[in-house]
Amino acid sequence: MEPTAMNVTKGKETAIFAGGCFWCTEAVFLELRGVENVLPGYIGGKTQNPTYEEVCSGYSGHAEAIKIVFDPSKISYGELLEVFFATHDPTTINRQGADVGSQYRSEIFTTNDTQKEIATAYIELLNKENTFGKKIVTKISPAPTFYVAEDYHKNYYNQNKDKSYCSYVITPKIDKVRKIFKDKLKH
């Protein structure tokens, strides 16, 4: 597994979010206009070149995350944050639904100071407005090395819609995005 560089083509930016299972978050962000690429992977741990099994064990310290390459002239970082917070529970530590462990934590990995400022301000606003009824526990950290996940994780939902996890967990998230964010969809 190769770590990926944070640099992307001119005019494009990178966002990295950990919001539980990367099959879910990847599927959500692939729906959005301005999102050019979404890669599932691992970030924030101590193990170099981790495998899925090592991350699932919880001992690697990595979170399942997605690296999003987006065109800021079509969708802003703030809009990506809006979708991120609307499609996972940012108030639980190391848990998303039935998925439990540090690999399912809510964390934003920033690639520059502007992202850190926007994410910090957005979390402060959500807490001030008591959007979730309890305090947001999402961490904001500078992005260390992002390790791309094994090939079978890429575009997982679209290739496995008939599997029960996809039907019961991911499809409702996709339906929510299509309903709430229809003005931000690719199609």
Accessible surface in RSA format (square Angstrom, percent):
REM  Atomic radii and reference values for relative SASA: ProtOr
REM  Chains: A
REM  Algorithm: Lee & Richards
REM  Probe-radius: 1.40
REM  Slices: 20
REM RES _ NUM      All-atoms   Total-Side   Main-Chain    Non-polar    All polar
REM                ABS   REL    ABS   REL    ABS   REL    ABS   REL    ABS   REL
RES MET A   1    79.65  41.2  16.40  10.9  63.25 150.6  29.16  24.8  50.49  66.9
RES GLU A   2   136.09  78.1 132.43 100.2   3.66   8.7  56.42 109.1  79.67  65.0
RES PRO A   3    64.82  47.2  48.50  44.2  16.33  59.4  48.62  40.1  16.21 100.7
RES THR A   4    32.55  23.1  21.61  21.9  10.94  26.1  26.56  35.7   5.98   9.0
RES ALA A   5    72.16  66.3  50.72  78.3  21.43  48.8  61.44  86.5  10.71  28.4
RES MET A   6    52.89  27.4  40.77  27.0  12.12  28.9  40.80  34.7  12.10  16.0
RES ASN A   7   133.83  92.3 112.77 109.0  21.06  50.7  31.76  76.4 102.06  98.6
RES VAL A   8    50.10  33.0  17.06  15.4  33.04  79.6  27.63  24.0  22.47  60.9
RES THR A   9   102.31  72.8  91.51  92.8  10.80  25.7  79.16 106.3  23.15  35.0
RES LYS A  10   201.12  98.1 170.52 104.6  30.60  72.9 123.61 111.3  77.51  82.6
RES GLY A  11    52.25  64.4   0.00   N/A  52.25  64.4  40.31 110.6  11.95  26.8
RES LYS A  12    56.86  27.7  44.10  27.1  12.75  30.4  13.84  12.5  43.01  45.8
RES GLU A  13    61.46  35.3  58.19  44.0   3.27   7.8  23.45  45.3  38.01  31.0
RES THR A  14     5.26   3.7   1.84   1.9   3.42   8.1   1.82   2.4   3.44   5.2
RES ALA A  15     0.00   0.0   0.00   0.0   0.00   0.0   0.00   0.0   0.00   0.0
RES ILE A  16     0.04   0.0   0.00   0.0   0.04   0.1   0.00   0.0   0.04   0.1
RES PHE A  17     0.02   0.0   0.00   0.0   0.02   0.1   0.00   0.0   0.02   0.1
RES ALA A  18     0.00   0.0   0.00   0.0   0.00   0.0   0.00   0.0   0.00   0.0
RES GLY A  19     3.22   4.0   0.00   N/A   3.22   4.0   0.00   0.0   3.22   7.2
RES GLY A  20     0.58   0.7   0.00   N/A   0.58   0.7   0.40   1.1   0.17   0.4
RES CYS A  21    12.03   9.1   9.61  10.7   2.42   5.7   2.56   6.5   9.47  10.2
RES PHE A  22     0.58   0.3   0.51   0.3   0.07   0.2   0.55   0.3   0.03   0.1
RES TRP A  23    38.09  15.3  37.96  18.4   0.13   0.3  38.09  20.3   0.00   0.0
RES CYS A  24     4.10   3.1   4.10   4.6   0.00   0.0   1.97   5.0   2.13   2.3
RES THR A  25     6.64   4.7   6.01   6.1   0.63   1.5   5.96   8.0   0.68   1.0
RES GLU A  26     3.22   1.9   3.22   2.4   0.00   0.0   0.00   0.0   3.22   2.6
RES ALA A  27     2.80   2.6   0.23   0.4   2.57   5.9   1.38   1.9   1.42   3.8
RES VAL A  28     1.39   0.9   1.39   1.3   0.00   0.0   1.39   1.2   0.00   0.0
RES PHE A  29     0.26   0.1   0.26   0.2   0.00   0.0   0.26   0.2   0.00   0.0
RES LEU A  30    44.24  24.6  37.56  26.9   6.68  16.8  37.73  26.5   6.51  17.5
RES GLU A  31    15.87   9.1  15.40  11.7   0.47   1.1   0.47   0.9  15.40  12.6
RES LEU A  32     0.00   0.0   0.00   0.0   0.00   0.0   0.00   0.0   0.00   0.0
RES ARG A  33    83.59  35.1  82.53  42.1   1.06   2.5  48.25  65.9  35.33  21.4
RES GLY A  34     8.66  10.7   0.00   N/A   8.66  10.7   3.04   8.3   5.62  12.6
RES VAL A  35     3.18   2.1   0.10   0.1   3.08   7.4   0.10   0.1   3.08   8.4
RES GLU A  36    90.15  51.8  54.76  41.4  35.39  84.3  31.35  60.6  58.80  48.0
RES ASN A  37    66.17  45.6  63.95  61.8   2.22   5.4  15.58  37.5  50.59  48.9
RES VAL A  38     7.39   4.9   0.00   0.0   7.39  17.8   0.00   0.0   7.39  20.0
RES LEU A  39    37.90  21.1  37.90  27.1   0.00   0.0  37.90  26.6   0.00   0.0
RES PRO A  40     0.16   0.1   0.16   0.1   0.00   0.0   0.16   0.1   0.00   0.0
RES GLY A  41     0.00   0.0   0.00   N/A   0.00   0.0   0.00   0.0   0.00   0.0
RES TYR A  42     0.00   0.0   0.00   0.0   0.00   0.0   0.00   0.0   0.00   0.0
RES ILE A  43     0.00   0.0   0.00   0.0   0.00   0.0   0.00   0.0   0.00   0.0
RES GLY A  44    31.73  39.1   0.00   N/A  31.73  39.1   8.41  23.1  23.31  52.2
RES GLY A  45    31.42  38.7   0.00   N/A  31.42  38.7   5.23  14.4  26.18  58.6
RES LYS A  46   160.05  78.1 127.67  78.3  32.39  77.1 115.97 104.4  44.08  47.0
RES THR A  47    39.94  28.4  32.08  32.5   7.85  18.7  25.72  34.5  14.22  21.5
RES GLN A  48   141.95  79.4 125.91  92.0  16.03  38.2  32.24  68.6 109.71  83.2
RES ASN A  49    73.54  50.7  62.80  60.7  10.74  25.9  16.03  38.6  57.51  55.6
RES PRO A  50     0.00   0.0   0.00   0.0   0.00   0.0   0.00   0.0   0.00   0.0
RES THR A  51    52.85  37.6  52.85  53.6   0.00   0.0  49.68  66.7   3.16   4.8
RES TYR A  52    44.47  20.8  44.47  25.3   0.00   0.0  24.46  18.4  20.01  24.7
RES GLU A  53   116.96  67.1 108.06  81.8   8.89  21.2  68.71 132.9  48.25  39.4
RES GLU A  54    74.90  43.0  70.58  53.4   4.33  10.3  32.24  62.4  42.66  34.8
RES VAL A  55     0.22   0.1   0.00   0.0   0.22   0.5   0.00   0.0   0.22   0.6
RES CYS A  56    45.82  34.7  30.61  34.1  15.21  35.7  22.74  57.6  23.08  24.9
RES SER A  57    59.87  50.6  27.23  36.3  32.64  75.2  37.03  78.9  22.85  32.0
RES GLY A  58    28.46  35.1   0.00   N/A  28.46  35.1  13.10  36.0  15.36  34.4
RES TYR A  59   176.81  82.5 170.36  96.9   6.45  16.8 125.36  94.2  51.46  63.4
RES SER A  60     3.29   2.8   0.73   1.0   2.56   5.9   2.33   5.0   0.96   1.4
RES GLY A  61    25.22  31.1   0.00   N/A  25.22  31.1  21.28  58.4   3.94   8.8
RES HIS A  62     3.97   2.2   2.80   1.9   1.17   3.0   2.80   2.9   1.17   1.4
RES ALA A  63     0.00   0.0   0.00   0.0   0.00   0.0   0.00   0.0   0.00   0.0
RES GLU A  64     2.25   1.3   2.14   1.6   0.12   0.3   0.00   0.0   2.25   1.8
RES ALA A  65     0.42   0.4   0.00   0.0   0.42   1.0   0.42   0.6   0.00   0.0
RES ILE A  66     0.00   0.0   0.00   0.0   0.00   0.0   0.00   0.0   0.00   0.0
RES LYS A  67    13.29   6.5  12.31   7.6   0.98   2.3   1.82   1.6  11.48  12.2
RES ILE A  68     0.00   0.0   0.00   0.0   0.00   0.0   0.00   0.0   0.00   0.0
RES VAL A  69    22.31  14.7  22.31  20.2   0.00   0.0  22.31  19.4   0.00   0.0
RES PHE A  70     0.19   0.1   0.19   0.1   0.00   0.0   0.19   0.1   0.00   0.0
RES ASP A  71    14.18   9.9  14.18  14.1   0.00   0.0   0.13   0.3  14.05  14.0
RES PRO A  72    52.11  38.0  33.80  30.8  18.32  66.6  34.19  28.2  17.92 111.4
RES SER A  73   100.56  85.0  57.65  76.9  42.91  98.8  55.60 118.4  44.95  63.0
RES LYS A  74   109.43  53.4  97.16  59.6  12.27  29.2  55.64  50.1  53.78  57.3
RES ILE A  75     1.78   1.0   0.15   0.1   1.63   3.9   1.45   1.0   0.33   0.9
RES SER A  76    47.85  40.4  45.86  61.2   1.99   4.6  39.51  84.1   8.34  11.7
RES TYR A  77    11.07   5.2   7.49   4.3   3.58   9.3   7.46   5.6   3.61   4.4
RES GLY A  78    24.95  30.8   0.00   N/A  24.95  30.8  20.39  56.0   4.56  10.2
RES GLU A  79    48.94  28.1  47.53  36.0   1.41   3.4  18.38  35.5  30.56  25.0
RES LEU A  80     0.00   0.0   0.00   0.0   0.00   0.0   0.00   0.0   0.00   0.0
RES LEU A  81     0.01   0.0   0.01   0.0   0.00   0.0   0.01   0.0   0.00   0.0
RES GLU A  82    66.73  38.3  65.06  49.2   1.67   4.0  14.75  28.5  51.98  42.4
RES VAL A  83     0.00   0.0   0.00   0.0   0.00   0.0   0.00   0.0   0.00   0.0
RES PHE A  84     1.19   0.6   1.00   0.6   0.19   0.5   1.06   0.6   0.13   0.4
RES PHE A  85     3.67   1.8   3.17   2.0   0.50   1.3   3.24   2.0   0.43   1.2
RES ALA A  86    26.89  24.7  15.85  24.5  11.04  25.1  24.69  34.8   2.20   5.8
RES THR A  87     9.15   6.5   2.83   2.9   6.31  15.0   5.16   6.9   3.99   6.0
RES HIS A  88    14.96   8.2   0.79   0.5  14.17  36.2   8.02   8.3   6.94   8.1
RES ASP A  89    54.41  38.1  49.34  49.1   5.07  12.0  26.75  63.0  27.67  27.6
RES PRO A  90     0.00   0.0   0.00   0.0   0.00   0.0   0.00   0.0   0.00   0.0
RES THR A  91    15.07  10.7   2.11   2.1  12.95  30.9   0.44   0.6  14.63  22.1
RES THR A  92    30.36  21.6  27.15  27.5   3.21   7.7  29.74  39.9   0.63   0.9
RES ILE A  93   126.79  72.2 104.95  78.2  21.85  52.7 107.05  77.1  19.74  53.6
RES ASN A  94    52.05  35.9  51.06  49.3   0.99   2.4   9.23  22.2  42.82  41.4
RES ARG A  95   105.83  44.4 105.79  53.9   0.04   0.1  24.88  34.0  80.95  49.1
RES GLN A  96    19.74  11.0  14.25  10.4   5.49  13.1  11.31  24.1   8.43   6.4
RES GLY A  97    57.26  70.6   0.00   N/A  57.26  70.6  44.66 122.6  12.60  28.2
RES ALA A  98   100.65  92.5  67.34 103.9  33.30  75.8  72.39 101.9  28.26  74.9
RES ASP A  99    32.39  22.7  29.51  29.4   2.89   6.8   4.42  10.4  27.98  27.9
RES VAL A 100    87.11  57.3  66.61  60.3  20.49  49.4  66.61  57.9  20.49  55.6
RES GLY A 101    19.82  24.4   0.00   N/A  19.82  24.4  19.82  54.4   0.00   0.0
RES SER A 102    35.38  29.9  30.86  41.2   4.52  10.4  25.31  53.9  10.07  14.1
RES GLN A 103     9.31   5.2   9.31   6.8   0.00   0.0   0.05   0.1   9.26   7.0
RES TYR A 104    26.84  12.5  26.82  15.3   0.02   0.1   5.58   4.2  21.26  26.2
RES ARG A 105    31.81  13.4  31.57  16.1   0.23   0.6  19.50  26.6  12.31   7.5
RES SER A 106     5.60   4.7   0.00   0.0   5.60  12.9   0.00   0.0   5.60   7.8
RES GLU A 107     5.03   2.9   5.03   3.8   0.00   0.0   0.00   0.0   5.03   4.1
RES ILE A 108     0.00   0.0   0.00   0.0   0.00   0.0   0.00   0.0   0.00   0.0
RES PHE A 109     2.54   1.3   2.54   1.6   0.00   0.0   2.54   1.5   0.00   0.0
RES THR A 110     9.40   6.7   5.78   5.9   3.62   8.6   0.00   0.0   9.40  14.2
RES THR A 111    45.31  32.2  11.07  11.2  34.24  81.6  13.33  17.9  31.98  48.3
RES ASN A 112    69.45  47.9  54.12  52.3  15.33  36.9  41.21  99.2  28.24  27.3
RES ASP A 113   110.79  77.6 106.48 106.0   4.31  10.2  27.54  64.8  83.25  83.0
RES THR A 114    80.87  57.5  80.23  81.3   0.64   1.5  44.92  60.3  35.94  54.3
RES GLN A 115     2.68   1.5   2.68   2.0   0.00   0.0   2.24   4.8   0.45   0.3
RES LYS A 116   113.67  55.5 113.67  69.7   0.00   0.0  57.10  51.4  56.57  60.3
RES GLU A 117   118.16  67.8 108.92  82.4   9.23  22.0  46.88  90.7  71.28  58.2
RES ILE A 118    63.76  36.3  58.85  43.8   4.91  11.8  62.83  45.2   0.93   2.5
RES ALA A 119     0.00   0.0   0.00   0.0   0.00   0.0   0.00   0.0   0.00   0.0
RES THR A 120    50.63  36.0  49.69  50.4   0.94   2.2  45.34  60.9   5.29   8.0
RES ALA A 121    57.37  52.8  51.10  78.9   6.27  14.3  52.77  74.3   4.61  12.2
RES TYR A 122    49.28  23.0  45.77  26.0   3.51   9.1  35.64  26.8  13.64  16.8
RES ILE A 123    17.53  10.0  17.53  13.1   0.00   0.0  17.53  12.6   0.00   0.0
RES GLU A 124   107.56  61.8 101.90  77.1   5.66  13.5  43.35  83.9  64.21  52.4
RES LEU A 125    82.36  45.9  78.66  56.3   3.71   9.3  81.85  57.5   0.52   1.4
RES LEU A 126    15.92   8.9  14.88  10.6   1.04   2.6  14.88  10.4   1.04   2.8
RES ASN A 127    44.98  31.0  27.29  26.4  17.69  42.6  22.58  54.4  22.40  21.7
RES LYS A 128   178.20  86.9 142.45  87.4  35.76  85.1  97.13  87.4  81.08  86.4
RES GLU A 129   112.16  64.4  83.49  63.2  28.68  68.3  35.78  69.2  76.38  62.4
RES ASN A 130    92.08  63.5  79.91  77.2  12.17  29.3  24.59  59.2  67.49  65.2
RES THR A 131    72.79  51.8  39.49  40.0  33.30  79.4  43.84  58.9  28.94  43.8
RES PHE A 132    65.92  33.0  40.57  25.1  25.36  66.0  47.20  28.6  18.72  53.6
RES GLY A 133    55.67  68.7   0.00   N/A  55.67  68.7  25.18  69.1  30.49  68.3
RES LYS A 134   123.37  60.2 110.59  67.9  12.78  30.4  76.98  69.3  46.38  49.4
RES LYS A 135   150.95  73.6 138.05  84.7  12.90  30.7 103.93  93.5  47.02  50.1
RES ILE A 136     9.58   5.4   0.77   0.6   8.81  21.2   0.77   0.6   8.81  23.9
RES VAL A 137    51.02  33.6  31.32  28.4  19.70  47.5  38.89  33.8  12.13  32.9
RES THR A 138    12.37   8.8   0.00   0.0  12.37  29.5   0.00   0.0  12.37  18.7
RES LYS A 139   118.40  57.8 113.43  69.6   4.97  11.8  70.31  63.3  48.08  51.2
RES ILE A 140    47.59  27.1  18.14  13.5  29.45  71.0  18.14  13.1  29.45  79.9
RES SER A 141    19.69  16.6  18.58  24.8   1.12   2.6  14.01  29.8   5.69   8.0
RES PRO A 142   112.43  81.9 105.93  96.6   6.50  23.6 105.97  87.5   6.46  40.2
RES ALA A 143    25.44  23.4   1.10   1.7  24.34  55.4   1.43   2.0  24.01  63.6
RES PRO A 144    62.58  45.6  46.93  42.8  15.65  56.9  62.17  51.3   0.41   2.6
RES THR A 145    59.38  42.2  48.67  49.3  10.71  25.5  17.85  24.0  41.53  62.8
RES PHE A 146     0.00   0.0   0.00   0.0   0.00   0.0   0.00   0.0   0.00   0.0
RES TYR A 147    19.27   9.0  19.27  11.0   0.00   0.0   4.95   3.7  14.32  17.7
RES VAL A 148    17.89  11.8  17.89  16.2   0.00   0.0  17.89  15.5   0.00   0.0
RES ALA A 149     3.38   3.1   0.00   0.0   3.38   7.7   0.00   0.0   3.38   9.0
RES GLU A 150    43.60  25.0  35.94  27.2   7.66  18.2  40.53  78.4   3.08   2.5
RES ASP A 151   110.38  77.3  97.19  96.7  13.20  31.2  36.55  86.0  73.83  73.6
RES TYR A 152   124.65  58.2 105.08  59.8  19.57  50.9 106.44  80.0  18.22  22.5
RES HIS A 153     0.03   0.0   0.01   0.0   0.02   0.1   0.01   0.0   0.02   0.0
RES LYS A 154    64.91  31.7  62.76  38.5   2.15   5.1  33.72  30.4  31.19  33.2
RES ASN A 155    53.86  37.1  52.85  51.1   1.01   2.4  17.37  41.8  36.49  35.3
RES TYR A 156    24.28  11.3  23.69  13.5   0.59   1.5  11.29   8.5  12.98  16.0
RES TYR A 157    14.15   6.6  13.88   7.9   0.27   0.7   4.22   3.2   9.93  12.2
RES ASN A 158    68.87  47.5  45.45  43.9  23.43  56.4  15.72  37.8  53.15  51.4
RES GLN A 159   125.96  70.4  92.74  67.8  33.22  79.1  35.45  75.4  90.51  68.6
RES ASN A 160    24.49  16.9  24.25  23.4   0.24   0.6   0.24   0.6  24.25  23.4
RES LYS A 161   102.74  50.1  94.37  57.9   8.37  19.9  49.52  44.6  53.23  56.7
RES ASP A 162   130.32  91.3  96.40  96.0  33.92  80.2  48.94 115.2  81.38  81.2
RES LYS A 163   103.67  50.6  97.26  59.7   6.42  15.3  51.35  46.2  52.32  55.7
RES SER A 164    75.15  63.5  65.79  87.8   9.36  21.6  33.98  72.4  41.17  57.7
RES TYR A 165    65.06  30.4  58.34  33.2   6.72  17.5  62.71  47.1   2.35   2.9
RES CYS A 166     0.00   0.0   0.00   0.0   0.00   0.0   0.00   0.0   0.00   0.0
RES SER A 167    47.85  40.4  35.56  47.5  12.29  28.3  22.97  48.9  24.89  34.9
RES TYR A 168   172.38  80.5 153.18  87.2  19.20  50.0 106.58  80.1  65.80  81.1
RES VAL A 169    54.45  35.8  48.65  44.0   5.80  14.0  51.59  44.8   2.86   7.8
RES ILE A 170     0.00   0.0   0.00   0.0   0.00   0.0   0.00   0.0   0.00   0.0
RES THR A 171    41.60  29.6  41.60  42.2   0.00   0.0  36.88  49.5   4.72   7.1
RES PRO A 172    68.63  50.0  58.65  53.5   9.97  36.3  62.71  51.8   5.91  36.7
RES LYS A 173    46.34  22.6  44.96  27.6   1.38   3.3  29.81  26.8  16.53  17.6
RES ILE A 174     1.31   0.7   1.31   1.0   0.00   0.0   1.31   0.9   0.00   0.0
RES ASP A 175    77.48  54.3  71.52  71.2   5.97  14.1  29.20  68.7  48.29  48.2
RES LYS A 176    88.83  43.3  82.52  50.6   6.32  15.0  48.95  44.1  39.88  42.5
RES VAL A 177     0.00   0.0   0.00   0.0   0.00   0.0   0.00   0.0   0.00   0.0
RES ARG A 178    98.19  41.2  91.47  46.6   6.71  16.0  35.36  48.3  62.82  38.1
RES LYS A 179   158.84  77.5 146.35  89.8  12.49  29.7  95.87  86.3  62.97  67.1
RES ILE A 180    92.87  52.8  67.04  49.9  25.83  62.3  72.77  52.4  20.10  54.6
RES PHE A 181     7.50   3.8   7.50   4.6   0.00   0.0   7.50   4.5   0.00   0.0
RES LYS A 182   147.37  71.9 132.29  81.2  15.08  35.9  84.15  75.7  63.22  67.3
RES ASP A 183   100.73  70.6  78.19  77.8  22.54  53.3  50.41 118.6  50.32  50.2
RES LYS A 184    19.39   9.5  19.39  11.9   0.00   0.0   0.49   0.4  18.90  20.1
RES LEU A 185    25.60  14.3  13.59   9.7  12.00  30.2  13.59   9.5  12.00  32.3
RES LYS A 186    97.44  47.5  62.78  38.5  34.67  82.5  44.86  40.4  52.58  56.0
RES HIS A 187   159.40  87.1 105.51  73.3  53.89 137.9 122.11 125.9  37.28  43.4
END  Absolute sums over single chains surface
CHAIN  1 A     9121.3       7285.1       1836.1       5101.9       4019.3
END  Absolute sums over all chains
TOTAL          9121.3       7285.1       1836.1       5101.9       4019.3
